[in-house]
Amino acid sequence: MIRQLLFVFGLLFFAAGNTNAQGIDFFHGTWPEALAKAKAENKIIFVDAYAAWCGPCKRMAAQVFPDPKVGDFFNQNFINLKIDMEKPENKEFAGKYPVRAYPTLMFIDAEGKIVLQNVGGMQIDGLIEFGKKAAGSGDKSVDFEAEYANGNRDPQFLYDYVKALNRANKPSLKITNEYLNTQSDLTTPFNLKFILEGASEADSRVFDLLLKYRKEINAVEKPETVDKRIEQACNNTLKKAIEFKNEELLNEAKSKMKAAIPARADAYENEADMKYYAVTKDSGKYLKAAQRYQKSEVKNNAAKLNDLVIVMCKTFPEDKKVLDQAEKWAKIAAENGGLPDYYMTLAEVYKRKGDKDKARQAADQALKAIGENDTSGMRPKIDYFKQSLEGI
């Protein structure tokens, strides 16, 4: 949960007041981190290149990105990133990917090449169709299907086919196993690379082979590449666990991570549990995982605490125990960080708990933190939030 808390996300969180919808989950990291994540997960990056003053940008942020249908498709297929093109810290990105109007919606592959882009706002169905077009343009596996059906079993062809399937997030284990079952020696350099590429899921024989021959694979591939494949395979098993609400698969993903990368095991377990129990709506287990995560990874870092509170409130907006814990952490974030965003996060927690007096006090603290010169544009949304308290 690397922090890059965006203006529009804050607008949705405490102005719209509805966190039940699971819209697009925007990545909170930097552009280089997004590229690395895209490579690790074999995904394309969706970039909303916007400006804080842009009306169509605000409309999409308020009406399109939060839509559950949009979220389901984009979260499954892309790494999603919002970039304010006029902020100094995004100058390098803006220089490499210049835009002529806002919003500009881009799909960029893991190598940094633009796959598809569109200038101007879009409605829900239009954005989904646009996303499908981008996802299809990144799928090279269709080029291999006919040749495979016609009987081509050349080893290099099969390797390239598996690689293309993985990049398209399509099942590849059948073809990987089909090839490996023909091999008497799995320790040749080519076969070791095939095992690494084919280990797409942690709950598989191929992943077990990766662990068995890991020393040999590290000799033909960079260890960091192997580690990325391991985490990606564990994530794919976690996705299946979430899709089928299967706790055995959740435990297998965690146990395989512990066996493969022990130093990452505790953090991965907490993150995996939070993701799984958020979907299965088990607030008790979710809260325990969040508490472990805070203790080991977040600690009292104001920015990370604030991000964690936002995710908690979005996931369990009415659960008393979750909101009680969120209140404690939001207080620490506001007191340690002192930013208006943090006070408004605290204000939203109070609002959800039905304490409008404390919510108003926290909103006043946010106004005080802004000062006289409001260059962020937050004052109107804070005023809107305070008005919304009258209806409680």
C-alpha positions as a Markdown table, in Angstrom:
| # | Residue | x | y | z |
|---|---|---|---|---|
| 1 | Met | 0.0 | 0.0 | 0.0 |
| 2 | Ile | 2.5 | 2.6 | -1.1 |
| 3 | Arg | 1.0 | 6.1 | -0.8 |
| 4 | Gln | -0.1 | 8.4 | -3.5 |
| 5 | Leu | -3.4 | 9.6 | -2.1 |
| 6 | Leu | -5.1 | 11.5 | -4.9 |
| 7 | Phe | -7.4 | 14.5 | -4.8 |
| 8 | Val | -10.3 | 12.8 | -6.6 |
| 9 | Phe | -10.1 | 9.7 | -4.5 |
| 10 | Gly | -10.5 | 11.9 | -1.4 |
| 11 | Leu | -13.5 | 13.6 | -3.1 |
| 12 | Leu | -15.2 | 10.2 | -3.6 |
| 13 | Phe | -14.4 | 9.1 | -0.1 |
| 14 | Phe | -15.9 | 11.8 | 2.0 |
| 15 | Ala | -18.0 | 13.8 | -0.5 |
| 16 | Ala | -19.9 | 11.1 | -2.3 |
| 17 | Gly | -20.4 | 9.2 | 1.0 |
| 18 | Asn | -21.0 | 5.8 | -0.5 |
| 19 | Thr | -18.2 | 3.2 | -0.3 |
| 20 | Asn | -20.2 | 0.1 | -1.0 |
| 21 | Ala | -19.5 | 0.2 | -4.7 |
| 22 | Gln | -16.4 | -1.5 | -5.7 |
| 23 | Gly | -15.1 | 0.7 | -8.5 |
| 24 | Ile | -11.7 | 0.9 | -10.0 |
| 25 | Asp | -9.0 | 0.2 | -7.5 |
| 26 | Phe | -6.3 | 2.7 | -8.4 |
| 27 | Phe | -2.6 | 1.8 | -7.7 |
| 28 | His | -1.1 | 4.1 | -5.1 |
| 29 | Gly | 2.5 | 3.8 | -6.2 |
| 30 | Thr | 4.8 | 5.6 | -8.6 |
| 31 | Trp | 5.1 | 5.2 | -12.3 |
| 32 | Pro | 8.2 | 3.0 | -12.2 |
| 33 | Glu | 6.5 | 0.9 | -9.5 |
| 34 | Ala | 3.4 | 0.6 | -11.8 |
| 35 | Leu | 5.7 | -0.6 | -14.7 |
| 36 | Ala | 7.3 | -3.2 | -12.4 |
| 37 | Lys | 3.9 | -4.4 | -11.2 |
| 38 | Ala | 2.6 | -4.6 | -14.8 |
| 39 | Lys | 5.6 | -6.8 | -15.7 |
| 40 | Ala | 5.2 | -9.0 | -12.6 |
| 41 | Glu | 1.5 | -9.5 | -13.3 |
| 42 | Asn | 1.7 | -9.5 | -17.1 |
| 43 | Lys | -0.8 | -6.7 | -17.4 |
| 44 | Ile | -1.3 | -3.4 | -19.3 |
| 45 | Ile | -1.4 | -0.2 | -17.3 |
| 46 | Phe | -4.5 | 2.0 | -17.5 |
| 47 | Val | -3.7 | 5.7 | -16.9 |
| 48 | Asp | -6.2 | 8.4 | -16.2 |
| 49 | Ala | -4.2 | 11.5 | -17.2 |
| 50 | Tyr | -6.1 | 14.3 | -15.6 |
| 51 | Ala | -6.0 | 17.8 | -14.1 |
| 52 | Ala | -7.5 | 18.9 | -10.8 |
| 53 | Trp | -9.5 | 21.7 | -12.5 |
| 54 | Cys | -10.9 | 19.5 | -15.3 |
| 55 | Gly | -14.7 | 19.2 | -15.3 |
| 56 | Pro | -15.0 | 15.9 | -17.3 |
| 57 | Cys | -12.2 | 14.5 | -15.2 |
| 58 | Lys | -14.2 | 15.1 | -12.0 |
| 59 | Arg | -17.3 | 13.7 | -13.7 |
| 60 | Met | -15.6 | 10.4 | -14.5 |
| 61 | Ala | -14.1 | 10.3 | -11.0 |
| 62 | Ala | -17.5 | 10.7 | -9.5 |
| 63 | Gln | -19.8 | 8.8 | -11.8 |
| 64 | Val | -17.7 | 6.3 | -14.0 |
| 65 | Phe | -14.7 | 5.0 | -12.1 |
| 66 | Pro | -16.7 | 4.0 | -8.9 |
| 67 | Asp | -19.1 | 1.9 | -11.0 |
| 68 | Pro | -19.0 | -1.8 | -10.0 |
| 69 | Lys | -19.0 | -3.0 | -13.6 |
| 70 | Val | -16.1 | -0.8 | -14.5 |
| 71 | Gly | -14.3 | -1.8 | -11.4 |
| 72 | Asp | -14.8 | -5.6 | -12.0 |
| 73 | Phe | -13.3 | -5.3 | -15.5 |
| 74 | Phe | -10.5 | -2.9 | -15.0 |
| 75 | Asn | -9.3 | -4.4 | -11.7 |
| 76 | Gln | -9.1 | -7.8 | -13.2 |
| 77 | Asn | -7.3 | -6.8 | -16.4 |
| 78 | Phe | -5.2 | -3.7 | -15.7 |
| 79 | Ile | -2.9 | -1.9 | -13.3 |
| 80 | Asn | -4.9 | 1.3 | -12.8 |
| 81 | Leu | -3.2 | 4.6 | -12.2 |
| 82 | Lys | -4.3 | 8.2 | -11.9 |
| 83 | Ile | -1.8 | 10.9 | -12.7 |
| 84 | Asp | -2.3 | 14.6 | -12.2 |
| 85 | Met | -0.4 | 15.8 | -15.3 |
| 86 | Glu | 0.1 | 19.3 | -13.8 |
| 87 | Lys | 1.8 | 18.3 | -10.6 |
| 88 | Pro | 5.6 | 18.9 | -10.4 |
| 89 | Glu | 6.3 | 15.3 | -9.3 |
| 90 | Asn | 4.7 | 14.0 | -12.5 |
| 91 | Lys | 6.7 | 16.2 | -14.8 |
| 92 | Glu | 8.8 | 13.4 | -16.2 |
| 93 | Phe | 5.8 | 11.3 | -17.0 |
| 94 | Ala | 4.1 | 14.3 | -18.7 |
| 95 | Gly | 7.2 | 14.9 | -20.7 |
| 96 | Lys | 7.3 | 11.3 | -22.0 |
| 97 | Tyr | 3.5 | 11.1 | -22.6 |
| 98 | Pro | 2.3 | 14.6 | -23.5 |
| 99 | Val | -1.4 | 15.2 | -23.8 |
| 100 | Arg | -3.4 | 18.0 | -25.5 |
| 101 | Ala | -6.6 | 17.8 | -23.5 |
| 102 | Tyr | -8.0 | 16.3 | -20.3 |
| 103 | Pro | -8.8 | 13.7 | -19.5 |
| 104 | Thr | -6.6 | 11.6 | -21.7 |
| 105 | Leu | -7.1 | 7.9 | -21.1 |
| 106 | Met | -4.1 | 5.7 | -22.0 |
| 107 | Phe | -3.3 | 2.0 | -22.0 |
| 108 | Ile | 0.4 | 1.5 | -21.7 |
| 109 | Asp | 2.2 | -1.9 | -21.8 |
| 110 | Ala | 4.9 | -3.0 | -19.3 |
| 111 | Glu | 7.6 | -1.8 | -21.7 |
| 112 | Gly | 6.2 | 1.7 | -21.6 |
| 113 | Lys | 4.7 | 1.7 | -25.1 |
| 114 | Ile | 1.2 | 3.2 | -25.6 |
| 115 | Val | -1.2 | 0.5 | -26.7 |
| 116 | Leu | -4.3 | 2.7 | -27.0 |
| 117 | Gln | -5.5 | 6.1 | -26.0 |
| 118 | Asn | -8.5 | 8.4 | -26.1 |
| 119 | Val | -8.9 | 12.1 | -25.4 |
| 120 | Gly | -12.0 | 13.2 | -23.5 |
| 121 | Gly | -14.4 | 11.8 | -20.9 |
| 122 | Met | -16.4 | 8.5 | -21.4 |
| 123 | Gln | -19.5 | 7.0 | -20.0 |
| 124 | Ile | -19.6 | 3.6 | -18.2 |
| 125 | Asp | -20.3 | 1.3 | -21.2 |
| 126 | Gly | -18.0 | 3.2 | -23.5 |
| 127 | Leu | -15.1 | 2.9 | -21.0 |
| 128 | Ile | -15.6 | -0.8 | -20.6 |
| 129 | Glu | -15.7 | -1.3 | -24.4 |
| 130 | Phe | -12.5 | 0.8 | -24.7 |
| 131 | Gly | -10.9 | -1.3 | -22.1 |
| 132 | Lys | -11.9 | -4.5 | -23.9 |
| 133 | Lys | -10.3 | -3.2 | -27.0 |
| 134 | Ala | -7.1 | -2.5 | -25.2 |
| 135 | Ala | -7.1 | -5.9 | -23.5 |
| 136 | Gly | -7.6 | -7.6 | -26.8 |
| 137 | Ser | -4.8 | -5.7 | -28.5 |
| 138 | Gly | -2.4 | -7.0 | -25.8 |
| 139 | Asp | -3.3 | -10.6 | -26.3 |
| 140 | Lys | -0.8 | -12.3 | -28.7 |
| 141 | Ser | -1.9 | -15.8 | -27.8 |
| 142 | Val | -4.5 | -15.9 | -30.5 |
| 143 | Asp | -1.7 | -15.8 | -33.0 |
| 144 | Phe | -0.5 | -19.2 | -31.7 |
| 145 | Glu | -3.9 | -21.0 | -31.4 |
| 146 | Ala | -4.4 | -22.2 | -35.0 |
| 147 | Glu | -0.8 | -23.4 | -35.4 |
| 148 | Tyr | -1.1 | -25.3 | -32.1 |
| 149 | Ala | -4.4 | -26.9 | -33.2 |
| 150 | Asn | -2.6 | -28.0 | -36.4 |
| 151 | Gly | -0.1 | -30.0 | -34.4 |
| 152 | Asn | 2.9 | -27.7 | -34.0 |
| 153 | Arg | 4.8 | -29.0 | -30.9 |
| 154 | Asp | 8.2 | -27.4 | -31.5 |
| 155 | Pro | 9.6 | -26.6 | -28.0 |
| 156 | Gln | 10.4 | -22.9 | -28.7 |
| 157 | Phe | 6.9 | -22.5 | -30.2 |
| 158 | Leu | 5.3 | -24.0 | -27.1 |
| 159 | Tyr | 7.4 | -21.8 | -24.8 |
| 160 | Asp | 6.4 | -18.7 | -26.8 |
| 161 | Tyr | 2.7 | -19.8 | -26.7 |
| 162 | Val | 2.8 | -20.3 | -22.9 |
| 163 | Lys | 4.4 | -16.9 | -22.5 |
| 164 | Ala | 1.7 | -15.3 | -24.6 |
| 165 | Leu | -1.0 | -17.0 | -22.7 |
| 166 | Asn | 0.5 | -15.8 | -19.4 |
| 167 | Arg | 0.7 | -12.2 | -20.6 |
| 168 | Ala | -3.0 | -12.4 | -21.6 |
| 169 | Asn | -3.9 | -13.9 | -18.2 |
| 170 | Lys | -5.1 | -17.1 | -19.8 |
| 171 | Pro | -4.6 | -20.6 | -18.6 |
| 172 | Ser | -1.3 | -22.1 | -19.7 |
| 173 | Leu | -0.7 | -25.0 | -17.3 |
| 174 | Lys | -2.1 | -27.7 | -19.7 |
| 175 | Ile | 0.4 | -26.8 | -22.4 |
| 176 | Thr | 3.2 | -26.5 | -19.9 |
| 177 | Asn | 2.5 | -29.9 | -18.5 |
| 178 | Glu | 2.1 | -31.4 | -21.9 |
| 179 | Tyr | 5.6 | -30.3 | -22.9 |
| 180 | Leu | 7.3 | -31.1 | -19.6 |
| 181 | Asn | 5.8 | -34.6 | -19.6 |
| 182 | Thr | 7.8 | -35.4 | -22.8 |
| 183 | Gln | 11.1 | -34.4 | -21.2 |
| 184 | Ser | 13.5 | -36.9 | -19.5 |
| 185 | Asp | 15.8 | -34.2 | -18.3 |
| 186 | Leu | 14.2 | -31.1 | -16.7 |
| 187 | Thr | 17.5 | -29.5 | -15.8 |
| 188 | Thr | 18.5 | -28.3 | -19.3 |
| 189 | Pro | 18.7 | -24.5 | -19.5 |
| 190 | Phe | 15.7 | -24.4 | -21.8 |
| 191 | Asn | 13.6 | -26.7 | -19.7 |
| 192 | Leu | 14.5 | -24.7 | -16.6 |
| 193 | Lys | 13.3 | -21.5 | -18.3 |
| 194 | Phe | 10.1 | -23.3 | -19.4 |
| 195 | Ile | 9.4 | -24.4 | -15.8 |
| 196 | Leu | 9.8 | -20.8 | -14.7 |
| 197 | Glu | 7.5 | -19.4 | -17.4 |
| 198 | Gly | 5.0 | -22.2 | -16.9 |
| 199 | Ala | 4.7 | -21.8 | -13.1 |
| 200 | Ser | 1.7 | -19.5 | -13.4 |
| 201 | Glu | -0.2 | -20.8 | -10.3 |
| 202 | Ala | 1.2 | -21.8 | -6.9 |
| 203 | Asp | -1.3 | -24.7 | -6.6 |
| 204 | Ser | 0.3 | -26.6 | -9.4 |
| 205 | Arg | 2.8 | -29.3 | -10.1 |
| 206 | Val | 4.9 | -26.9 | -12.2 |
| 207 | Phe | 5.2 | -24.5 | -9.3 |
| 208 | Asp | 6.5 | -27.4 | -7.1 |
| 209 | Leu | 9.1 | -28.1 | -9.9 |
| 210 | Leu | 10.1 | -24.5 | -9.7 |
| 211 | Leu | 10.8 | -24.8 | -6.0 |
| 212 | Lys | 12.6 | -28.2 | -6.5 |
| 213 | Tyr | 14.9 | -26.8 | -9.2 |
| 214 | Arg | 15.1 | -23.3 | -7.9 |
| 215 | Lys | 18.9 | -23.3 | -7.4 |
| 216 | Glu | 19.3 | -24.4 | -11.0 |
| 217 | Ile | 16.8 | -21.9 | -12.3 |
| 218 | Asn | 18.6 | -19.1 | -10.4 |
| 219 | Ala | 21.6 | -20.0 | -12.4 |
| 220 | Val | 19.9 | -19.3 | -15.8 |
| 221 | Glu | 17.6 | -16.5 | -14.7 |
| 222 | Lys | 18.0 | -13.5 | -12.4 |
| 223 | Pro | 16.9 | -14.4 | -8.8 |
| 224 | Glu | 14.7 | -11.3 | -8.7 |
| 225 | Thr | 12.9 | -12.6 | -11.9 |
| 226 | Val | 12.3 | -15.9 | -10.1 |
| 227 | Asp | 11.0 | -14.1 | -7.0 |
| 228 | Lys | 8.6 | -12.1 | -9.2 |
| 229 | Arg | 7.3 | -15.2 | -10.8 |
| 230 | Ile | 6.8 | -16.8 | -7.4 |
| 231 | Glu | 4.8 | -13.9 | -6.1 |
| 232 | Gln | 2.8 | -13.7 | -9.3 |
| 233 | Ala | 1.9 | -17.4 | -9.1 |
| 234 | Cys | 0.9 | -17.0 | -5.4 |
| 235 | Asn | -1.3 | -14.0 | -6.4 |
| 236 | Asn | -3.0 | -16.1 | -9.2 |
| 237 | Thr | -3.8 | -18.8 | -6.7 |
| 238 | Leu | -5.1 | -16.1 | -4.3 |
| 239 | Lys | -7.3 | -14.7 | -7.1 |
| 240 | Lys | -8.8 | -18.2 | -7.5 |
| 241 | Ala | -9.3 | -18.5 | -3.8 |
| 242 | Ile | -11.2 | -15.2 | -3.9 |
| 243 | Glu | -13.2 | -16.1 | -7.0 |
| 244 | Phe | -14.4 | -19.4 | -5.6 |
| 245 | Lys | -14.3 | -18.3 | -2.0 |
| 246 | Asn | -12.0 | -21.2 | -1.2 |
| 247 | Glu | -10.1 | -20.8 | 2.0 |
| 248 | Glu | -7.9 | -23.9 | 1.2 |
| 249 | Leu | -6.5 | -22.1 | -1.8 |
| 250 | Leu | -5.9 | -19.0 | 0.3 |
| 251 | Asn | -3.9 | -21.1 | 2.7 |
| 252 | Glu | -2.0 | -22.7 | -0.1 |
| 253 | Ala | -1.0 | -19.4 | -1.6 |
| 254 | Lys | 0.3 | -18.3 | 1.8 |
| 255 | Ser | 2.1 | -21.5 | 2.5 |
| 256 | Lys | 3.8 | -21.5 | -0.9 |
| 257 | Met | 5.0 | -18.0 | -0.3 |
| 258 | Lys | 6.3 | -19.0 | 3.1 |
| 259 | Ala | 8.2 | -21.9 | 1.6 |
| 260 | Ala | 9.5 | -19.9 | -1.3 |
| 261 | Ile | 10.3 | -16.4 | 0.1 |
| 262 | Pro | 10.2 | -16.6 | 3.9 |
| 263 | Ala | 11.2 | -13.0 | 4.4 |
| 264 | Arg | 8.0 | -11.9 | 2.5 |
| 265 | Ala | 5.7 | -14.5 | 4.2 |
| 266 | Asp | 4.3 | -12.5 | 7.1 |
| 267 | Ala | 3.5 | -9.4 | 5.0 |
| 268 | Tyr | 2.1 | -11.5 | 2.2 |
| 269 | Glu | -0.2 | -13.4 | 4.6 |
| 270 | Asn | -1.6 | -10.2 | 6.0 |
| 271 | Glu | -2.2 | -8.7 | 2.6 |
| 272 | Ala | -3.7 | -11.9 | 1.3 |
| 273 | Asp | -6.0 | -12.3 | 4.3 |
| 274 | Met | -7.2 | -8.7 | 3.9 |
| 275 | Lys | -8.0 | -9.2 | 0.3 |
| 276 | Tyr | -9.8 | -12.5 | 0.8 |
| 277 | Tyr | -11.8 | -11.6 | 3.8 |
| 278 | Ala | -12.8 | -8.3 | 2.3 |
| 279 | Val | -14.5 | -10.2 | -0.5 |
| 280 | Thr | -16.0 | -12.9 | 1.7 |
| 281 | Lys | -17.2 | -10.1 | 4.1 |
| 282 | Asp | -15.7 | -11.7 | 7.2 |
| 283 | Ser | -15.0 | -8.5 | 9.1 |
| 284 | Gly | -13.5 | -10.3 | 12.2 |
| 285 | Lys | -10.8 | -12.0 | 10.2 |
| 286 | Tyr | -10.3 | -9.0 | 8.1 |
| 287 | Leu | -9.8 | -6.8 | 11.1 |
| 288 | Lys | -7.2 | -9.2 | 12.7 |
| 289 | Ala | -5.3 | -9.2 | 9.4 |
| 290 | Ala | -5.4 | -5.4 | 9.2 |
| 291 | Gln | -4.1 | -5.1 | 12.8 |
| 292 | Arg | -1.2 | -7.4 | 12.0 |
| 293 | Tyr | -0.5 | -5.5 | 8.8 |
| 294 | Gln | -0.5 | -2.2 | 10.7 |
| 295 | Lys | 1.8 | -3.5 | 13.4 |
| 296 | Ser | 4.4 | -5.0 | 11.0 |
| 297 | Glu | 4.2 | -2.8 | 7.9 |
| 298 | Val | 2.4 | 0.5 | 8.5 |
| 299 | Lys | 3.2 | 1.2 | 12.2 |
| 300 | Asn | 2.4 | 4.9 | 12.9 |
| 301 | Asn | 3.3 | 6.3 | 9.5 |
| 302 | Ala | 0.6 | 8.9 | 8.9 |
| 303 | Ala | 0.3 | 8.5 | 5.2 |
| 304 | Lys | 0.1 | 4.7 | 5.3 |
| 305 | Leu | -2.3 | 4.8 | 8.2 |
| 306 | Asn | -4.6 | 7.2 | 6.3 |
| 307 | Asp | -4.6 | 4.9 | 3.3 |
| 308 | Leu | -5.3 | 1.9 | 5.4 |
| 309 | Val | -8.3 | 3.6 | 7.1 |
| 310 | Ile | -9.7 | 4.6 | 3.7 |
| 311 | Val | -9.5 | 1.0 | 2.5 |
| 312 | Met | -11.1 | -0.3 | 5.7 |
| 313 | Cys | -14.0 | 2.1 | 5.5 |
| 314 | Lys | -14.5 | 1.3 | 1.9 |
| 315 | Thr | -14.6 | -2.4 | 2.7 |
| 316 | Phe | -16.7 | -2.4 | 5.8 |
| 317 | Pro | -18.5 | 1.0 | 5.9 |
| 318 | Glu | -20.9 | 0.0 | 8.7 |
| 319 | Asp | -19.1 | -2.5 | 10.8 |
| 320 | Lys | -18.7 | -1.1 | 14.4 |
| 321 | Lys | -15.5 | -2.9 | 15.3 |
| 322 | Val | -13.8 | -2.0 | 12.0 |
| 323 | Leu | -14.9 | 1.6 | 12.4 |
| 324 | Asp | -13.7 | 1.7 | 16.0 |
| 325 | Gln | -10.2 | 0.6 | 14.9 |
| 326 | Ala | -10.3 | 3.0 | 11.9 |
| 327 | Glu | -11.1 | 5.9 | 14.3 |
| 328 | Lys | -8.0 | 5.2 | 16.4 |
| 329 | Trp | -5.7 | 5.0 | 13.4 |
| 330 | Ala | -7.3 | 8.0 | 11.7 |
| 331 | Lys | -6.6 | 10.0 | 14.9 |
| 332 | Ile | -3.0 | 9.0 | 14.8 |
| 333 | Ala | -2.7 | 9.8 | 11.1 |
| 334 | Ala | -4.2 | 13.3 | 11.6 |
| 335 | Glu | -2.2 | 14.1 | 14.7 |
| 336 | Asn | 1.1 | 12.9 | 13.2 |
| 337 | Gly | 0.6 | 14.1 | 9.6 |
| 338 | Gly | -1.5 | 17.2 | 10.2 |
| 339 | Leu | -2.7 | 17.3 | 6.6 |
| 340 | Pro | -6.3 | 18.3 | 5.7 |
| 341 | Asp | -6.8 | 15.0 | 3.9 |
| 342 | Tyr | -6.1 | 13.1 | 7.1 |
| 343 | Tyr | -8.5 | 15.2 | 9.2 |
| 344 | Met | -11.2 | 14.6 | 6.5 |
| 345 | Thr | -10.6 | 10.9 | 6.7 |
| 346 | Leu | -11.1 | 11.1 | 10.4 |
| 347 | Ala | -14.2 | 13.2 | 9.9 |
| 348 | Glu | -15.7 | 10.6 | 7.5 |
| 349 | Val | -15.1 | 7.9 | 10.1 |
| 350 | Tyr | -17.0 | 9.9 | 12.7 |
| 351 | Lys | -19.8 | 10.5 | 10.2 |
| 352 | Arg | -20.1 | 6.7 | 9.6 |
| 353 | Lys | -20.2 | 6.2 | 13.4 |
| 354 | Gly | -23.1 | 8.7 | 13.6 |
| 355 | Asp | -21.1 | 11.3 | 15.6 |
| 356 | Lys | -21.8 | 14.4 | 13.6 |
| 357 | Asp | -20.3 | 16.8 | 16.3 |
| 358 | Lys | -16.9 | 15.1 | 16.2 |
| 359 | Ala | -17.2 | 14.9 | 12.4 |
| 360 | Arg | -17.7 | 18.6 | 12.2 |
| 361 | Gln | -14.8 | 19.3 | 14.6 |
| 362 | Ala | -12.5 | 17.2 | 12.4 |
| 363 | Ala | -13.7 | 19.0 | 9.3 |
| 364 | Asp | -13.0 | 22.3 | 11.0 |
| 365 | Gln | -9.5 | 21.0 | 11.8 |
| 366 | Ala | -9.1 | 20.2 | 8.1 |
| 367 | Leu | -10.1 | 23.8 | 7.2 |
| 368 | Lys | -7.6 | 25.1 | 9.7 |
| 369 | Ala | -4.8 | 22.9 | 8.2 |
| 370 | Ile | -5.6 | 24.4 | 4.8 |
| 371 | Gly | -5.0 | 27.9 | 5.9 |
| 372 | Glu | -6.1 | 31.1 | 4.1 |
| 373 | Asn | -4.7 | 30.2 | 0.6 |
| 374 | Asp | -6.5 | 27.1 | -0.6 |
| 375 | Thr | -4.7 | 26.0 | -3.7 |
| 376 | Ser | -5.9 | 22.4 | -3.4 |
| 377 | Gly | -9.5 | 23.2 | -4.0 |
| 378 | Met | -10.5 | 21.3 | -0.9 |
| 379 | Arg | -12.5 | 24.0 | 0.8 |
| 380 | Pro | -15.7 | 23.5 | -1.3 |
| 381 | Lys | -15.7 | 19.8 | -0.7 |
| 382 | Ile | -15.2 | 20.2 | 3.0 |
| 383 | Asp | -18.1 | 22.7 | 3.1 |
| 384 | Tyr | -20.2 | 20.1 | 1.2 |
| 385 | Phe | -19.2 | 17.5 | 3.8 |
| 386 | Lys | -20.3 | 19.7 | 6.6 |
| 387 | Gln | -23.6 | 20.4 | 5.0 |
| 388 | Ser | -24.2 | 16.7 | 4.6 |
| 389 | Leu | -24.0 | 16.3 | 8.4 |
| 390 | Glu | -27.2 | 18.1 | 8.7 |
| 391 | Gly | -29.1 | 15.1 | 7.4 |
| 392 | Ile | -27.8 | 12.8 | 10.1 |
